[in-house]
Amino acid sequence: MDWRLRRAGPADAAALSLVAGATFLEAFAGLLDGADIVAHVARNSSAAAFERYMADGAIVTLAEARAGTAPVGYTLLTSPDLPVVPAPGDIELKRIYALFPLHGAGLGPALMAQAIADARDADHRRLLLGVYGGNRRAQRFYEKQGFTVAGTRRFRVGETWHDDLIYARML
């Protein structure tokens, strides 16, 4: 599938909500409780949530299929909200997701490269992210991208708490 990346704006909130819900479900169906997934997506991936992120200065990249411009992935860079010692110039990659049919097609590395470029362009020096402790595939991806474990956190999905790893990469 052919795709392109572009900076998202408030008019893209519905498309971001759609791809956020779809990719979260793909990533965690069968691993996390279904009701927790539904509650998490409703709370954190609505169009209104994306509008709030962007109003607060988040940098959002949308990946679209060239044929029809359907959303197929995205990244979300925000001010850090992680339990690590903050350093000047930190930014958090709060989300990076691609639809499953595009796994292995280069979209994940392209989204990461764009997130790194956006963080550098905004004069940030360290990129942080949190990842579900049981998601070894994502952890291997981040490690291949130069991230190392910088800490842990408890992360709530719906009504259930999970153990996450926090990764960091100097820019």
PyRosetta script that sets phi, psi and omega in degrees:
from pyrosetta import init, pose_from_sequence

init()
pose = pose_from_sequence("MDWRLRRAGPADAAALSLVAGATFLEAFAGLLDGADIVAHVARNSSAAAFERYMADGAIVTLAEARAGTAPVGYTLLTSPDLPVVPAPGDIELKRIYALFPLHGAGLGPALMAQAIADARDADHRRLLLGVYGGNRRAQRFYEKQGFTVAGTRRFRVGETWHDDLIYARML")
pose.set_psi(1, 134.7)
pose.set_omega(1, 178.1)
pose.set_phi(2, -88.0)
pose.set_psi(2, 137.1)
pose.set_omega(2, -177.2)
pose.set_phi(3, -140.7)
pose.set_psi(3, 166.2)
pose.set_omega(3, 175.5)
pose.set_phi(4, -140.2)
pose.set_psi(4, 157.0)
pose.set_omega(4, 177.0)
pose.set_phi(5, -112.0)
pose.set_psi(5, 143.8)
pose.set_omega(5, 174.0)
pose.set_phi(6, -153.6)
pose.set_psi(6, 156.4)
pose.set_omega(6, 176.6)
pose.set_phi(7, -67.7)
pose.set_psi(7, 132.8)
pose.set_omega(7, 179.3)
pose.set_phi(8, -92.3)
pose.set_psi(8, 152.5)
pose.set_omega(8, 176.1)
pose.set_phi(9, -130.5)
pose.set_psi(9, -179.2)
pose.set_omega(9, -177.9)
pose.set_phi(10, -54.0)
pose.set_psi(10, -32.6)
pose.set_omega(10, 179.5)
pose.set_phi(11, -67.3)
pose.set_psi(11, -13.1)
pose.set_omega(11, -179.5)
pose.set_phi(12, -95.6)
pose.set_psi(12, 4.7)
pose.set_omega(12, -174.2)
pose.set_phi(13, -57.3)
pose.set_psi(13, -40.9)
pose.set_omega(13, -179.7)
pose.set_phi(14, -66.7)
pose.set_psi(14, -41.6)
pose.set_omega(14, 178.2)
pose.set_phi(15, -65.0)
pose.set_psi(15, -40.8)
pose.set_omega(15, 177.5)
pose.set_phi(16, -63.7)
pose.set_psi(16, -41.5)
pose.set_omega(16, 178.0)
pose.set_phi(17, -60.4)
pose.set_psi(17, -43.0)
pose.set_omega(17, -179.7)
pose.set_phi(18, -62.1)
pose.set_psi(18, -51.1)
pose.set_omega(18, -177.1)
pose.set_phi(19, -70.9)
pose.set_psi(19, -31.6)
pose.set_omega(19, 177.4)
pose.set_phi(20, -64.4)
pose.set_psi(20, -46.1)
pose.set_omega(20, 179.0)
pose.set_phi(21, -65.0)
pose.set_psi(21, -43.1)
pose.set_omega(21, -178.4)
pose.set_phi(22, -64.6)
pose.set_psi(22, -44.4)
pose.set_omega(22, -177.3)
pose.set_phi(23, -72.6)
pose.set_psi(23, -34.4)
pose.set_omega(23, 177.2)
pose.set_phi(24, -65.5)
pose.set_psi(24, -42.4)
pose.set_omega(24, 177.8)
pose.set_phi(25, -62.3)
pose.set_psi(25, -46.0)
pose.set_omega(25, 178.1)
pose.set_phi(26, -58.4)
pose.set_psi(26, -42.0)
pose.set_omega(26, -175.4)
pose.set_phi(27, -70.8)
pose.set_psi(27, -33.1)
pose.set_omega(27, -168.4)
pose.set_phi(28, -121.8)
pose.set_psi(28, -3.9)
pose.set_omega(28, 175.9)
pose.set_phi(29, -60.1)
pose.set_psi(29, 130.8)
pose.set_omega(29, -178.7)
pose.set_phi(30, 89.3)
pose.set_psi(30, -15.9)
pose.set_omega(30, 177.6)
pose.set_phi(31, -104.0)
pose.set_psi(31, -39.5)
pose.set_omega(31, -179.2)
pose.set_phi(32, -114.5)
pose.set_psi(32, 159.2)
pose.set_omega(32, 179.2)
pose.set_phi(33, -60.6)
pose.set_psi(33, 134.8)
pose.set_omega(33, -177.7)
pose.set_phi(34, -59.2)
pose.set_psi(34, -42.9)
pose.set_omega(34, 179.4)
pose.set_phi(35, -65.0)
pose.set_psi(35, -35.7)
pose.set_omega(35, 177.5)
pose.set_phi(36, -66.3)
pose.set_psi(36, -39.7)
pose.set_omega(36, 178.0)
pose.set_phi(37, -61.8)
pose.set_psi(37, -47.7)
pose.set_omega(37, -179.1)
pose.set_phi(38, -60.5)
pose.set_psi(38, -45.8)
pose.set_omega(38, -179.5)
pose.set_phi(39, -64.6)
pose.set_psi(39, -41.8)
pose.set_omega(39, -179.7)
pose.set_phi(40, -63.3)
pose.set_psi(40, -46.8)
pose.set_omega(40, -179.4)
pose.set_phi(41, -64.3)
pose.set_psi(41, -42.8)
pose.set_omega(41, 179.6)
pose.set_phi(42, -61.1)
pose.set_psi(42, -38.6)
pose.set_omega(42, -177.1)
pose.set_phi(43, -78.6)
pose.set_psi(43, -39.2)
pose.set_omega(43, -168.6)
pose.set_phi(44, -111.0)
pose.set_psi(44, -9.6)
pose.set_omega(44, -174.3)
pose.set_phi(45, -126.8)
pose.set_psi(45, 19.7)
pose.set_omega(45, 176.6)
pose.set_phi(46, -74.2)
pose.set_psi(46, 163.7)
pose.set_omega(46, 174.9)
pose.set_phi(47, -58.8)
pose.set_psi(47, -40.1)
pose.set_omega(47, 179.4)
pose.set_phi(48, -62.5)
pose.set_psi(48, -37.6)
pose.set_omega(48, 178.0)
pose.set_phi(49, -63.3)
pose.set_psi(49, -43.4)
pose.set_omega(49, 178.4)
pose.set_phi(50, -66.5)
pose.set_psi(50, -36.4)
pose.set_omega(50, 175.9)
pose.set_phi(51, -62.0)
pose.set_psi(51, -40.6)
pose.set_omega(51, 178.4)
pose.set_phi(52, -65.4)
pose.set_psi(52, -44.5)
pose.set_omega(52, 178.1)
pose.set_phi(53, -55.5)
pose.set_psi(53, -48.3)
pose.set_omega(53, -177.5)
pose.set_phi(54, -67.7)
pose.set_psi(54, -37.0)
pose.set_omega(54, 177.4)
pose.set_phi(55, -64.3)
pose.set_psi(55, -28.2)
pose.set_omega(55, 178.6)
pose.set_phi(56, -86.9)
pose.set_psi(56, 5.8)
pose.set_omega(56, 175.6)
pose.set_phi(57, 95.6)
pose.set_psi(57, 10.3)
pose.set_omega(57, 178.4)
pose.set_phi(58, -62.3)
pose.set_psi(58, 149.1)
pose.set_omega(58, 174.7)
pose.set_phi(59, -103.6)
pose.set_psi(59, 120.4)
pose.set_omega(59, -175.1)
pose.set_phi(60, -123.5)
pose.set_psi(60, 130.3)
pose.set_omega(60, 174.5)
pose.set_phi(61, -111.4)
pose.set_psi(61, 134.5)
pose.set_omega(61, 178.0)
pose.set_phi(62, -111.6)
pose.set_psi(62, 130.3)
pose.set_omega(62, 172.5)
pose.set_phi(63, -98.4)
pose.set_psi(63, 131.5)
pose.set_omega(63, -179.2)
pose.set_phi(64, -127.8)
pose.set_psi(64, 145.2)
pose.set_omega(64, 170.5)
pose.set_phi(65, -70.5)
pose.set_psi(65, 132.8)
pose.set_omega(65, -178.2)
pose.set_phi(66, -61.8)
pose.set_psi(66, -37.9)
pose.set_omega(66, 178.8)
pose.set_phi(67, -79.3)
pose.set_psi(67, 101.3)
pose.set_omega(67, 176.3)
pose.set_phi(68, 91.4)
pose.set_psi(68, -5.7)
pose.set_omega(68, 179.5)
pose.set_phi(69, 50.9)
pose.set_psi(69, 36.3)
pose.set_omega(69, 174.3)
pose.set_phi(70, -69.9)
pose.set_psi(70, 141.5)
pose.set_omega(70, 178.7)
pose.set_phi(71, -69.7)
pose.set_psi(71, 134.0)
pose.set_omega(71, -178.4)
pose.set_phi(72, -127.9)
pose.set_psi(72, -5.3)
pose.set_omega(72, 178.6)
pose.set_phi(73, -180.0)
pose.set_psi(73, 173.3)
pose.set_omega(73, 179.9)
pose.set_phi(74, -169.3)
pose.set_psi(74, 163.9)
pose.set_omega(74, 168.5)
pose.set_phi(75, -130.7)
pose.set_psi(75, 156.0)
pose.set_omega(75, 179.8)
pose.set_phi(76, -138.9)
pose.set_psi(76, 113.3)
pose.set_omega(76, 176.5)
pose.set_phi(77, -104.3)
pose.set_psi(77, 129.2)
pose.set_omega(77, -177.3)
pose.set_phi(78, -138.2)
pose.set_psi(78, 173.3)
pose.set_omega(78, 169.0)
pose.set_phi(79, -60.9)
pose.set_psi(79, 143.7)
pose.set_omega(79, -177.0)
pose.set_phi(80, -63.8)
pose.set_psi(80, 138.8)
pose.set_omega(80, 174.7)
pose.set_phi(81, -137.2)
pose.set_psi(81, 60.0)
pose.set_omega(81, -175.7)
pose.set_phi(82, -132.8)
pose.set_psi(82, 147.8)
pose.set_omega(82, -178.6)
pose.set_phi(83, -82.0)
pose.set_psi(83, 64.7)
pose.set_omega(83, 172.9)
pose.set_phi(84, -127.8)
pose.set_psi(84, 158.9)
pose.set_omega(84, 177.9)
pose.set_phi(85, -64.0)
pose.set_psi(85, 118.4)
pose.set_omega(85, -177.4)
pose.set_phi(86, -69.9)
pose.set_psi(86, 147.0)
pose.set_omega(86, 175.8)
pose.set_phi(87, -125.2)
pose.set_psi(87, 148.8)
pose.set_omega(87, 177.1)
pose.set_phi(88, -56.5)
pose.set_psi(88, 136.2)
pose.set_omega(88, 178.0)
pose.set_phi(89, 86.8)
pose.set_psi(89, 10.3)
pose.set_omega(89, 177.7)
pose.set_phi(90, -73.2)
pose.set_psi(90, 147.6)
pose.set_omega(90, 170.7)
pose.set_phi(91, -145.2)
pose.set_psi(91, 149.2)
pose.set_omega(91, -179.2)
pose.set_phi(92, -107.3)
pose.set_psi(92, 131.7)
pose.set_omega(92, 168.1)
pose.set_phi(93, -86.5)
pose.set_psi(93, 89.0)
pose.set_omega(93, -173.9)
pose.set_phi(94, -67.5)
pose.set_psi(94, -33.7)
pose.set_omega(94, 179.5)
pose.set_phi(95, -149.3)
pose.set_psi(95, 142.9)
pose.set_omega(95, 169.2)
pose.set_phi(96, -147.4)
pose.set_psi(96, 116.0)
pose.set_omega(96, -176.2)
pose.set_phi(97, -143.7)
pose.set_psi(97, 146.3)
pose.set_omega(97, 172.5)
pose.set_phi(98, -137.0)
pose.set_psi(98, 144.5)
pose.set_omega(98, 177.0)
pose.set_phi(99, -60.5)
pose.set_psi(99, 145.3)
pose.set_omega(99, -174.6)
pose.set_phi(100, -53.7)
pose.set_psi(100, -41.1)
pose.set_omega(100, -179.9)
pose.set_phi(101, -59.4)
pose.set_psi(101, -16.0)
pose.set_omega(101, 179.6)
pose.set_phi(102, -99.9)
pose.set_psi(102, 0.2)
pose.set_omega(102, 175.2)
pose.set_phi(103, -64.5)
pose.set_psi(103, 132.0)
pose.set_omega(103, -179.0)
pose.set_phi(104, 87.5)
pose.set_psi(104, -2.0)
pose.set_omega(104, -178.7)
pose.set_phi(105, -98.0)
pose.set_psi(105, 4.7)
pose.set_omega(105, 179.0)
pose.set_phi(106, 93.5)
pose.set_psi(106, -3.0)
pose.set_omega(106, -178.4)
pose.set_phi(107, -68.3)
pose.set_psi(107, -42.7)
pose.set_omega(107, 179.4)
pose.set_phi(108, -57.0)
pose.set_psi(108, -52.9)
pose.set_omega(108, 176.8)
pose.set_phi(109, -60.9)
pose.set_psi(109, -35.0)
pose.set_omega(109, 178.4)
pose.set_phi(110, -67.2)
pose.set_psi(110, -41.7)
pose.set_omega(110, 176.4)
pose.set_phi(111, -62.3)
pose.set_psi(111, -42.5)
pose.set_omega(111, 179.5)
pose.set_phi(112, -64.7)
pose.set_psi(112, -44.0)
pose.set_omega(112, 179.0)
pose.set_phi(113, -60.1)
pose.set_psi(113, -39.4)
pose.set_omega(113, 178.8)
pose.set_phi(114, -67.4)
pose.set_psi(114, -41.4)
pose.set_omega(114, 178.7)
pose.set_phi(115, -62.3)
pose.set_psi(115, -42.1)
pose.set_omega(115, 178.1)
pose.set_phi(116, -63.9)
pose.set_psi(116, -44.8)
pose.set_omega(116, 178.7)
pose.set_phi(117, -62.1)
pose.set_psi(117, -43.0)
pose.set_omega(117, 179.4)
pose.set_phi(118, -63.8)
pose.set_psi(118, -41.7)
pose.set_omega(118, 179.4)
pose.set_phi(119, -64.1)
pose.set_psi(119, -44.3)
pose.set_omega(119, 178.1)
pose.set_phi(120, -63.6)
pose.set_psi(120, -43.6)
pose.set_omega(120, -179.3)
pose.set_phi(121, -61.1)
pose.set_psi(121, -27.8)
pose.set_omega(121, 178.5)
pose.set_phi(122, -92.6)
pose.set_psi(122, 14.7)
pose.set_omega(122, 176.2)
pose.set_phi(123, 65.6)
pose.set_psi(123, 30.6)
pose.set_omega(123, 174.2)
pose.set_phi(124, -87.7)
pose.set_psi(124, 154.1)
pose.set_omega(124, -175.8)
pose.set_phi(125, -114.8)
pose.set_psi(125, -19.9)
pose.set_omega(125, -179.3)
pose.set_phi(126, -140.2)
pose.set_psi(126, 134.8)
pose.set_omega(126, 178.9)
pose.set_phi(127, -106.9)
pose.set_psi(127, 126.0)
pose.set_omega(127, 179.9)
pose.set_phi(128, -114.4)
pose.set_psi(128, 153.5)
pose.set_omega(128, 173.1)
pose.set_phi(129, -158.0)
pose.set_psi(129, 155.3)
pose.set_omega(129, 174.8)
pose.set_phi(130, -112.0)
pose.set_psi(130, 144.3)
pose.set_omega(130, -179.4)
pose.set_phi(131, -140.0)
pose.set_psi(131, 140.5)
pose.set_omega(131, 177.6)
pose.set_phi(132, -53.8)
pose.set_psi(132, 128.9)
pose.set_omega(132, -176.5)
pose.set_phi(133, -58.8)
pose.set_psi(133, -25.4)
pose.set_omega(133, 179.9)
pose.set_phi(134, -91.1)
pose.set_psi(134, 2.4)
pose.set_omega(134, -176.4)
pose.set_phi(135, -97.5)
pose.set_psi(135, 78.5)
pose.set_omega(135, -177.8)
pose.set_phi(136, -64.1)
pose.set_psi(136, -32.7)
pose.set_omega(136, 180.0)
pose.set_phi(137, -62.1)
pose.set_psi(137, -47.0)
pose.set_omega(137, 178.8)
pose.set_phi(138, -65.1)
pose.set_psi(138, -40.7)
pose.set_omega(138, 179.5)
pose.set_phi(139, -60.5)
pose.set_psi(139, -43.3)
pose.set_omega(139, 177.5)
pose.set_phi(140, -61.8)
pose.set_psi(140, -41.4)
pose.set_omega(140, 178.0)
pose.set_phi(141, -59.4)
pose.set_psi(141, -48.5)
pose.set_omega(141, -178.4)
pose.set_phi(142, -64.1)
pose.set_psi(142, -39.7)
pose.set_omega(142, 178.8)
pose.set_phi(143, -64.2)
pose.set_psi(143, -39.4)
pose.set_omega(143, 175.5)
pose.set_phi(144, -63.7)
pose.set_psi(144, -25.7)
pose.set_omega(144, -179.8)
pose.set_phi(145, -88.8)
pose.set_psi(145, 7.1)
pose.set_omega(145, 175.0)
pose.set_phi(146, 93.5)
pose.set_psi(146, 11.1)
pose.set_omega(146, 179.0)
pose.set_phi(147, -87.4)
pose.set_psi(147, 149.4)
pose.set_omega(147, 173.9)
pose.set_phi(148, -129.3)
pose.set_psi(148, 156.7)
pose.set_omega(148, -179.5)
pose.set_phi(149, -67.8)
pose.set_psi(149, 129.6)
pose.set_omega(149, -178.7)
pose.set_phi(150, -119.8)
pose.set_psi(150, -3.2)
pose.set_omega(150, -179.2)
pose.set_phi(151, 164.0)
pose.set_psi(151, -170.0)
pose.set_omega(151, 179.1)
pose.set_phi(152, -136.1)
pose.set_psi(152, 165.8)
pose.set_omega(152, 174.7)
pose.set_phi(153, -155.2)
pose.set_psi(153, 164.6)
pose.set_omega(153, 169.2)
pose.set_phi(154, -100.4)
pose.set_psi(154, 132.6)
pose.set_omega(154, -176.8)
pose.set_phi(155, -128.6)
pose.set_psi(155, 131.6)
pose.set_omega(155, -176.4)
pose.set_phi(156, -95.8)
pose.set_psi(156, 127.4)
pose.set_omega(156, 172.1)
pose.set_phi(157, -119.9)
pose.set_psi(157, 113.2)
pose.set_omega(157, -175.1)
pose.set_phi(158, 65.8)
pose.set_psi(158, -117.1)
pose.set_omega(158, -179.7)
pose.set_phi(159, -109.2)
pose.set_psi(159, 6.6)
pose.set_omega(159, -173.7)
pose.set_phi(160, -114.9)
pose.set_psi(160, 136.3)
pose.set_omega(160, 177.4)
pose.set_phi(161, -92.8)
pose.set_psi(161, 141.7)
pose.set_omega(161, -179.7)
pose.set_phi(162, -130.5)
pose.set_psi(162, 157.4)
pose.set_omega(162, 176.8)
pose.set_phi(163, -92.9)
pose.set_psi(163, 127.3)
pose.set_omega(163, 179.3)
pose.set_phi(164, -117.3)
pose.set_psi(164, 159.5)
pose.set_omega(164, 168.3)
pose.set_phi(165, -101.9)
pose.set_psi(165, 147.9)
pose.set_omega(165, 173.2)
pose.set_phi(166, -109.4)
pose.set_psi(166, 127.3)
pose.set_omega(166, 178.7)
pose.set_phi(167, -110.0)
pose.set_psi(167, 153.0)
pose.set_omega(167, 177.1)
pose.set_phi(168, -138.7)
pose.set_psi(168, 151.6)
pose.set_omega(168, 175.4)
pose.set_phi(169, -146.2)
pose.set_psi(169, 128.6)
pose.set_omega(169, 174.0)
pose.set_phi(170, -72.4)
pose.set_psi(170, 145.2)
pose.set_omega(170, -179.2)
pose.set_phi(171, -103.3)
pose.dump_pdb("model.pdb")
